């Protein structure tokens, strides 16, 4: 997930961060109750790092409060992270991890 500063900065123009948070919420909601069937993780990237763990395979969010905390972490990170682009490094990391 792109949680870079540009997501926060340009959100007022095109709502890109709002849409990312909505999609992330829908993904987590759709997998709720299927933990025995599906294992997933969610990782962000920004100018700070190409690997910002948000949801670990071993501990998906159990309820609405935990899902909200993940979304709040994403939003706060995009507001306060360093500038820079680690998209390529994040993609390389994700491919090697899989």
N, C-alpha and C positions, 0 to 999 in steps of 0.2 A: 504494500500500500504506500502510495506517495504521500508522506506527511511532511513534506518540505515546506520551507517558509513561503514559497510562491503559492502554495495551496491556500495558506491563510491570507497572504497579501492580496491575491486576486479574487478571493471569495466574494467580495462586495460587488465585483463586476459580473461574474458569471456563475457564482454559487458552486464552484468546483469542490470545495471542501465539504459543503453541505451534502452534495451528491455522493461523495466518497463515504461520508459517515452513514448516509442512508443505505448505500449498497452493503457496507460492512455490517450494519445492523440486520439487514435482510438475510445475509449469508449466515450470521450467527443464529438468527431466529429460525431459519429453515433447517438448520442442523440440530436444533434443540430436540432432545428426545431420541436422537439417532446415534448417540455416542458409542453404542455397541456395534453399530454398522459402519460408521465413518469416523476416521481420525483426521483432524485437520489442525493446521497452525496458521496464524496470521502474523506476518512480519512487515514492518514498515521500513522506509528508507528516507533519508533527508541529507542535508549538508553535514550533519553530525556523524552519520554512520550509514553504511549500506545494509546494516542488520540491526533493527530495533524490534526485539521480541514483544509481541502484543498478546498472542494466544499461543500457548504451548500445546503440543500434541497430547501430552499427559494430563493437562488440566484445562479443558474447555470451560467457558463460563457456565455456571450452573443455574443462574437465574437472571432476571431483568436487571437487578442492581449490578451484578458483575459485568454484564454486557454494557451497561451505561458507563461504568468505570473505564472500560476499554475505549469507548468512544471519547470520553473526556480526556483520556491520556493522549489519544491521537490529536485531538483539537489543541490541547495545551502544547504538545510537542511542536506542532506546526507554527505556533505563535512565537515560541522562544528558541527555536533551533538556529544553528549557524547557517549562513548562506552557503550554497554549493549544490552540486548535482552528483549523486552517486547512483544514478539509474543503471548505468552499465555494470558497475561493480555489484549492485544488488541483483541484477539479472544473472550475472555469472555465479554469484553465491547461491541463488535459488536453484539454478540448473545443477550445480555440483552437489547440492544438498539432496536433491531428488535422485 
